[in-house]
Amino acid sequence: MREPSSVSHGRRAGTAWMSSICSPVGAAALVAALVAGVVALASAGAGGLVERHFAWLAGALALAAGVVGAVAGGLWARRRRPAPGRGDGAQALLARLQQKAIDSTREGLVITDARSRVVSVNPAFTTITGYTAAQAIGRDPRFLASGRHDAAFFAEMWGELGRSGHWQGEIWNRRRDGELFPAWQTISCVRNAAGEVVNYVALFSDIGALKQAEERALHLAHHDVLTGLPNRLLFAAQLAQSLQRASRQGQQIALLFIDLDRFKSVNDTLGHAAGDELLRVVAQRLRAAVRAEDTVARLGGDEFTVVLEEVAGTAAAAATARKLHDALAAPMELQGRPVTVSATIGIALFPADGSDADTLMRAADVAMYRAKRRGRRSQAFGGARSGGRRRHGAGSDTAQIS
């Protein structure tokens, strides 16, 4: 994927920021860093979700670079203390620009002394965390700790700060009301002329909304929009995991292919809205009829699948299929009209009917079409049991449920 322009903005701004820590911050360089961050954030709305994600982070870091540069430059300027009357106008202008950048940024800013005691925060810090400046100043920033990170996490963070003077990454913090939130945080050391750390500057953004958007997008990519069940992609992944687990533990699993009977007639007579509602009800009933560890998925149209974990054998699989038939048979109301639904079910067992996902799915599919030839509300087994056919019973290969 082509590098978003905002990443380049962030890199250039980072260079300006590093220079500002080591030498006086020029007003032009500071403005350029801040503008780069603002431009990068503004451009983050274009493109796909992944590109927007990286563009947003790059823009935030570019803006962070400008703000941290402003803070570092301000701290350096205070220690420099030029002779009164010489360059006072330029220094005052630069100081006002630095303070404006700090106060107006939407990222929370925390400055501590060398002993990690808070000496200053900006308004955005209060907005994000709920702590006022008076409540934060003088305290160790650990009052924001979420408790989600172990000692190794902080050891790595402080180690990186010691080696490079800079750390950035995702961290969970705690607001004043106790709510936890994810943040993208940058911490930088400010050193004096002797190379000693005199301040730490931390800038962070609340990325909770961004992570929620990513989670929603990930959910939509792996779940059926209509029913909320796993879609074909997630079903394939979960079936593969189930097969691996069953193979390691020497267990059986059952794969059921379920096809609704006469679903097309519902669409034709009551309309697609009624058909959609029927599919949602079917999904709920199937999910409620099996155990939490079992998988129910919708492959598309009126086709559903169920993966039964740790099934005892043919009799147990057949019993669950009958339970699904009964769950679907309960009358429902669609657009004010009573409707009943039934299904045909094909059943395949691992490892008897197939030792891999493709073979097992073919066996279940063949079994489902064999059941369809028997009529509505039927079930059939596939694979090795396809040769014989007995009347409905606990071990029957093909059965019609009355």
C-alpha positions in Angstrom: 0.0 0.0 0.0 1.3 3.4 -0.9 2.5 5.4 2.1 -0.1 8.0 3.0 1.1 11.6 2.6 0.4 12.1 6.3 3.2 9.7 7.2 5.6 11.9 5.3 4.3 14.9 7.1 4.8 13.1 10.4 8.4 12.2 9.5 9.3 15.7 8.6 7.6 17.1 11.7 9.5 14.6 13.9 12.7 15.8 12.4 11.8 19.3 13.3 10.9 18.2 16.8 14.2 16.4 17.4 16.1 19.5 16.4 14.0 21.6 18.8 15.1 19.5 21.7 18.8 19.8 20.9 18.8 23.5 19.9 16.6 26.7 20.1 13.3 26.3 18.4 12.8 28.7 15.5 9.4 30.1 15.0 9.3 29.0 11.4 10.2 25.4 12.2 7.7 25.2 15.0 4.9 26.6 12.8 5.8 24.1 10.0 5.6 21.2 12.5 2.2 22.3 13.8 0.8 23.0 10.3 2.1 19.6 9.1 0.2 17.9 11.9 -3.0 19.8 11.3 -2.8 19.1 7.5 -2.2 15.4 8.1 -5.1 15.1 10.5 -7.4 16.9 8.0 -6.4 14.5 5.2 -7.1 11.4 7.3 -10.7 11.3 6.2 -9.9 10.0 2.7 -9.3 6.4 1.6 -10.1 3.1 3.1 -10.4 2.2 6.8 -6.8 0.9 7.2 -5.4 3.9 5.3 -7.5 6.3 7.4 -6.3 4.6 10.5 -2.6 5.1 9.7 -3.2 8.5 8.3 -4.9 9.5 11.6 -2.1 8.2 13.7 0.5 9.8 11.5 -1.3 13.1 11.6 -1.7 12.9 15.4 2.0 12.1 15.8 2.9 15.0 13.4 0.8 17.4 15.5 2.3 15.8 18.7 5.8 16.5 17.3 4.9 20.2 16.9 3.5 20.5 20.3 6.3 18.6 22.1 8.7 20.7 20.1 6.9 23.8 21.4 7.1 22.5 25.0 10.8 21.5 24.7 11.6 24.8 23.1 9.8 26.7 25.8 11.6 24.7 28.5 14.9 25.3 26.9 14.2 29.0 26.4 13.4 29.4 30.1 16.7 27.9 31.1 18.6 30.0 28.6 17.4 33.3 30.1 18.7 35.8 27.5 19.8 39.3 28.5 16.8 41.6 29.1 15.9 43.8 26.2 17.6 41.6 23.6 15.2 39.8 21.3 12.4 40.2 23.9 9.8 40.8 21.2 10.6 37.7 19.2 10.9 35.6 22.4 7.5 36.8 23.6 5.9 36.1 20.2 7.4 32.6 20.2 6.3 32.0 23.8 2.7 33.0 23.0 2.7 30.7 19.9 4.0 27.8 22.0 1.4 28.4 24.7 -1.4 28.7 22.1 -0.3 25.4 20.5 -0.3 23.7 23.9 -3.7 25.0 25.0 -5.5 24.5 21.7 -4.4 21.0 20.8 -7.0 18.2 21.3 -4.3 15.8 22.6 -3.7 15.6 26.3 -0.4 17.0 27.5 1.5 16.2 30.7 4.8 17.6 31.7 6.7 16.1 34.6 10.0 16.9 36.3 12.9 14.5 36.4 11.3 12.7 39.4 8.1 12.0 37.4 6.0 14.6 39.3 3.4 16.4 37.2 4.3 20.1 36.8 1.9 21.1 34.0 -1.1 19.8 32.0 -3.1 21.3 29.2 -6.9 21.8 28.9 -7.3 18.7 26.7 -5.8 16.6 29.5 -8.7 17.6 31.7 -11.2 17.0 28.9 -9.9 13.5 28.3 -9.2 12.3 31.9 -11.6 14.4 34.0 -8.7 15.5 36.3 -8.1 19.3 36.6 -4.7 20.8 36.7 -4.9 21.3 40.5 -5.8 17.6 40.9 -2.9 16.4 38.8 0.0 18.7 39.5 2.5 17.3 42.1 1.4 13.7 41.6 3.1 10.8 39.9 1.2 10.0 36.6 0.6 6.5 37.9 -2.7 7.8 39.2 -3.9 7.3 35.5 -2.8 3.7 35.5 -5.5 1.3 34.3 -4.0 -1.8 35.8 -4.1 -3.6 32.4 -0.3 -3.5 31.9 2.2 -5.6 33.7 5.7 -4.6 35.0 7.3 -5.8 31.8 5.4 -3.3 29.8 6.6 -0.4 31.8 10.1 -1.8 32.0 10.2 -1.8 28.2 8.8 1.7 28.0 11.3 3.2 30.5 14.1 1.2 28.8 13.3 2.7 25.5 13.1 6.2 27.0 16.6 5.6 28.5 18.1 4.4 25.3 16.5 6.8 22.8 14.8 9.5 24.8 11.5 8.7 23.1 8.7 6.2 23.4 5.4 5.9 21.6 2.7 3.2 21.6 -0.8 2.2 22.7 -1.6 2.3 26.4 -4.7 2.0 28.5 -5.4 4.8 31.0 -8.1 5.4 33.6 -10.3 8.5 33.8 -11.3 10.2 37.0 -14.7 8.4 36.9 -12.9 5.0 36.7 -13.6 4.4 33.0 -10.7 2.8 31.2 -9.8 4.1 27.7 -7.1 3.3 25.1 -4.7 6.0 24.2 -1.9 6.5 21.6 0.8 8.1 23.7 4.2 9.8 22.9 6.7 10.4 25.7 9.9 12.3 25.2 12.8 13.4 27.5 13.9 17.0 27.7 17.6 17.3 28.6 19.7 20.2 29.7 23.0 21.3 28.3 24.8 18.7 30.4 22.6 15.9 28.9 20.7 15.4 32.1 16.9 14.7 32.0 15.1 17.6 33.4 11.6 17.0 32.2 9.4 14.3 30.6 6.7 15.4 28.1 3.8 13.1 27.3 1.2 13.7 24.7 -1.7 11.3 24.2 -4.9 10.9 22.2 -8.1 9.0 23.2 -8.4 6.4 20.4 -11.5 4.6 21.9 -13.8 5.7 19.0 -11.2 4.6 16.5 -10.8 1.2 18.0 -14.6 0.8 18.2 -14.9 1.6 14.5 -12.2 -0.9 13.7 -14.0 -3.5 15.8 -17.3 -2.8 14.0 -15.6 -3.1 10.6 -13.9 -6.4 11.7 -17.3 -7.7 12.9 -19.0 -6.8 9.6 -16.2 -8.6 7.7 -16.8 -11.8 9.6 -20.5 -11.8 10.4 -23.7 -11.9 8.4 -25.3 -8.4 8.4 -28.9 -9.7 8.4 -28.6 -12.3 11.2 -25.5 -11.4 13.1 -24.2 -15.0 12.7 -20.7 -15.9 11.5 -20.5 -15.7 7.8 -18.8 -18.1 5.4 -15.3 -16.7 6.1 -15.5 -16.9 9.9 -17.3 -20.3 9.7 -14.4 -21.7 7.7 -11.9 -20.4 10.2 -13.9 -21.8 13.2 -14.4 -25.2 11.5 -10.7 -25.4 10.9 -10.0 -24.7 14.5 -12.6 -27.2 15.6 -11.0 -29.9 13.4 -7.6 -29.2 14.8 -8.8 -29.3 18.4 -10.8 -32.5 17.8 -7.8 -34.2 16.1 -5.5 -33.3 19.0 -8.0 -34.5 21.6 -9.3 -37.6 19.8 -12.8 -36.3 19.7 -15.6 -36.3 17.1 -17.5 -33.3 15.8 -20.6 -33.2 13.6 -21.2 -30.8 10.8 -24.8 -30.0 9.9 -25.9 -28.4 6.7 -29.4 -26.9 7.0 -31.5 -25.7 4.1 -34.9 -24.2 4.7 -37.9 -25.8 2.9 -39.9 -23.6 0.5 -38.2 -20.4 1.6 -38.7 -18.9 -1.9 -42.5 -19.1 -1.5 -42.3 -16.8 1.6 -40.4 -14.2 -0.5 -42.8 -14.6 -3.4 -46.0 -14.3 -1.3 -45.1 -12.1 1.6 -42.1 -10.1 0.2 -38.4 -9.9 0.9 -38.9 -8.0 4.1 -40.9 -10.9 5.5 -38.2 -13.3 4.2 -35.5 -11.4 6.0 -37.5 -11.5 9.2 -37.9 -15.2 8.8 -34.2 -15.7 8.4 -33.5 -13.6 11.6 -36.0 -15.8 13.6 -34.5 -19.0 12.2 -31.0 -17.8 13.2 -32.2 -17.0 16.8 -33.9 -20.4 17.1 -30.9 -22.4 15.8 -28.5 -20.5 18.1 -30.8 -21.1 21.1 -31.1 -24.8 20.4 -27.4 -25.7 20.6 -24.7 -25.2 23.2 -22.6 -22.1 23.6 -19.5 -23.9 22.4 -21.2 -25.0 19.2 -21.0 -22.8 16.0 -24.0 -21.6 14.1 -23.3 -19.8 10.8 -25.2 -18.5 7.8 -23.5 -19.3 4.5 -25.9 -17.3 2.4 -29.5 -17.3 1.2 -31.5 -19.8 3.3 -28.4 -22.1 4.0 -27.2 -22.4 7.6 -24.5 -24.6 9.2 -24.0 -25.9 12.7 -20.8 -27.4 14.1 -21.3 -29.6 17.1 -18.3 -29.9 19.3 -17.4 -33.1 21.1 -20.3 -35.0 19.8 -20.8 -38.5 21.2 -21.5 -40.1 17.8 -24.2 -40.7 15.2 -27.1 -41.0 17.7 -26.1 -37.7 19.5 -25.9 -35.9 16.1 -29.2 -37.2 15.0 -30.8 -36.2 18.3 -29.5 -32.6 17.9 -30.8 -32.5 14.4 -34.3 -33.5 15.6 -34.0 -30.8 18.3 -33.3 -28.2 15.5 -36.3 -29.5 13.5 -38.5 -29.0 16.6 -37.1 -25.5 17.3 -37.9 -24.4 13.7 -41.4 -26.0 13.7 -42.8 -23.6 16.2 -45.3 -21.2 14.5 -44.2 -17.6 13.9 -46.0 -14.5 12.7 -44.8 -12.5 9.7 -46.6 -9.4 8.7 -49.6 -10.5 10.7 -49.8 -13.9 9.1 -49.0 -17.2 10.9 -46.1 -19.0 9.2 -44.4 -22.3 9.9 -41.0 -23.3 8.6 -39.2 -26.6 8.2 -35.7 -27.6 7.0 -33.7 -30.4 5.5 -30.5 -31.3 7.3 -27.4 -33.1 6.1 -25.0 -34.5 8.7 -21.3 -35.4 8.4 -19.1 -36.7 11.2 -15.4 -36.1 11.8 -13.3 -38.1 11.3 -15.5 -40.8 9.9 -16.8 -38.8 6.9 -13.8 -36.6 6.4 -10.5 -35.6 8.0 -10.4 -32.1 6.6 -12.8 -29.3 6.2 -13.4 -29.6 2.4 -14.1 -33.3 2.6 -16.4 -32.9 5.6 -18.3 -30.1 4.0 -18.8 -32.1 0.8 -20.1 -35.0 2.8 -22.6 -32.8 4.7 -23.7 -31.2 1.4 -24.3 -34.5 -0.3 -26.2 -35.7 2.8 -28.4 -32.6 2.7 -29.4 -33.2 -0.9 -30.1 -36.9 -0.1 -32.4 -35.7 2.6 -34.2 -33.3 0.2 -35.1 -36.3 -2.0 -37.0 -37.7 1.0 -39.1 -34.6 1.3 -39.6 -31.8 3.8 -38.3 -31.9 7.4 -35.8 -34.7 6.6 -32.3 -35.4 7.7 -29.6 -37.7 6.4 -26.0 -38.7 7.1 -23.3 -38.6 4.6 -20.0 -40.5 3.9 -19.7 -44.1 4.9 -23.3 -44.3 6.1 -24.7 -43.3 2.7 -25.0 -46.8 1.3 -27.7 -48.1 3.6 -31.0 -46.5 4.4 -33.2 -47.5 7.3 -36.5 -46.3 8.7 -36.4 -43.4 11.2 -34.6 -44.3 14.4 -31.7 -43.4 16.6 -29.2 -44.7 14.1 -31.0 -44.1 10.8 -29.0 -42.8 7.9 -32.0 -41.0 6.3 -35.1 -40.0 8.2 -38.2 -37.9 7.7 -39.4 -36.2 10.8 -43.1 -36.4 11.3 
